[in-house]
């Protein structure tokens, strides 16, 4: 086993795979509902959202886990003061957003196949899908992590739906998705995005306490 995988247990990979698998259909409903407010045609496209195929390989939750743990995670050691420590949840979120926006793993079934290496070939609709996927993954992952921490480790009740209520009266969702939609020719700002999610989580926890 590659040394970068030594602390990656089967349970950790299985848990991440199951998280994405179970959350994926819920995200599709959320996306179509949000887009349906602009154009009702999106309400009919939920079943058209699928995992993308590239070079005869389908992007699946397991493939995303393999990419994350084998490629993105080992290259994130520079984010850590102590490379031997585990990545915190905010860096996991930022790295996963980077991975999604470099691979575009979801698409519409009626779209033509394309290579992620040809940025000009990526349909605008597919870019929009993956921006939403990356944004909502961050929200849901942090909700789930905090719920587990408070209920299993601290033995305290936790309303995960309330964690990001503080964002509801802001333009953060729109502005963050505009940021994610940029064509990142240079390095994705993973450290900055990680700090952003840390700040938003702390704001949400403070909001809940008050």
N, C-alpha and C positions, 0 to 999 in steps of 0.2 A: 504493500500500500504506500502511495506517495506520502511523504512526511507531512504535507499540507493537509492531508485527510486524517491524520492520526487521532485527532480529538473530535472528529465528526462521526458520531455513532449512527448506527442504523436507525435508532429511535428518533434521532434529531432529523435525519433526512425524511423518514416516514412522516413525522409530525408536520414538517414544512410542506411535503407533498399533499398530505391530507388537508391541510389548511387551505391551500390554493384550490384543490379539487372541490371542497365544500363551499368555498366562497365564490368561485367563478360564476355559477348560475345566479347567485344573488347580485353580484356586480352587474351582470347583463341586464337584469331587471331594473337596477338603479340607473344604469346608463340610458336605457331606452326611455325610462320615465323622465329623466332630466332632459333628454333631447326632444322628447315628445311635446314638451311645453313650447318648443320653438316650431316643430314641424311634426304633425301627427303621424306622418309616414314612418317615423322611427319606432313607433309603438308596434309596428308589424314586423320589425326586423330582428327581434330578439333571437329567434331560431336560426338566423343567418350569421350570427356571430360565432366563429369557430376558431380553433387553434390553427395557425398557419402552417403550411407545408413548404419546406425549402430543401432543395436537393434530395427529394424523395423522403425527407424526414419530417415528421410532424412535431411541432412544439407542443409538448404535453407538460403537466405539472412535474413529472419526473425529470423531463429534459431540462426544465427551468432549474430544478434543484441541482442537477448535475452541473449546469453552467455556473450557478451561483457558488456552490461549494468547491468545485474543482478549478474554476477560473477566476471569478471575481473576488471571492473571499481571500484566497492566498495573496492576491495583489493589493489587498487593503491593509497590509501590515504597517504601511507608512502612516496610516491614520492613528496608530496606537502609540502612546508613550511607552508602553511595555508590550512588545509584539507577542509575548507569551500569553497575554490575557485574551479573553474572548471579546469579540466585537459586541458593543452595546446595541440596543434595539434601534437607536437612531441611525447608526451607521449601517445596520442591516437594511433599514428602510431606504436610505440613500443609495446604497449599492444595488438594491433590487430595482429601484427606479432607473438607475443607470442601465442596468441589464435590459430592462423592458424597452427602453428608448434606443438601445443599440441593436436589438434583435426583432422588434415588432412582432411578438409572438401571437397576437390575435388579429383576425381579419374578418371580412365578410366573405361568405361562401361564393358570392357572385363576382368577386373581384379576381382579376387575373393574378397568377403567381408572379412573384417578383423576387429579386435578390436584395437583401438588406444592404449590400455593398454598393448598390446603385440608388443613391438617394433620390435621384430625379424620377425613379420608377415607382416610388412609394406613393400610392394614392392618398389624397388629403383625408379621405374618410378613414383610412387605415391609421394614419398618423393620429387623428382625433380619437379613435378607439383606444390606441395604446397610451395616449396621454391620460385619458380617463382611467384606464387600467392602472397606470402607475400612481396616479393621485389617490384613487380609492384604496389601493393596496396599502398605502402608507397609513391612511386613517384606520382601516380595519385591523392591520397588524398591531398598531399601537393600542387600539381599543382592547384587542384580545390579550396582549401582553399585560396590560395594566389590570385587566379583570382577573387573570390568573394570579398575578402577584398579590392583589388585595384579598382575593377569596381563598386561595390555597396556601399562600405563604404567610399572610398577615391575618388570616381568618376574619376579614372584614368584608361587608357587602360592598359591591361596586356596580354602579350603573354605567356600563361602558358606552351606552348611547349618548350619555350626557357629557362625555369627555371633551368633545369638540363643539358643544353647543355655543361656546364663546365665539366661534367663527361665523355663526349663522347670519349675523347682522353686519358682516364685513364683506369685502370683495376678494378675500383671500383665495377662494376656490378658483375664481375666474383668472386672477392674476398669476397664481401658481401654475395653472394649466397653460397659460400663455408662455410662461417661462419654460415649462417642460416641452412645449411645442417648437422651441427654437431649434435651428439646425446646428447641433453641437459639433462643428468641425474640429474644434480643439477639445481638450479634456473636459468631461462632465464635472461640474463643481461639487463633487461628492462631499468634501469636508464642510462646505458652506451649507449644503442641503441638510446634512446631518445636524448641524447646529440649529438650523431653522426648525426642524422637527422637535428637537429638544426644547426649544423655547416655546413652541406651540403646545407641546404636551404639558409643560410646567404652567403655562397660562391656563390650560384646561383644568388641571388639577386644582389650581388656586380658585378658579371660577366655581368648581364643584364644592369646594370647602365653604365658600361664602354663600 
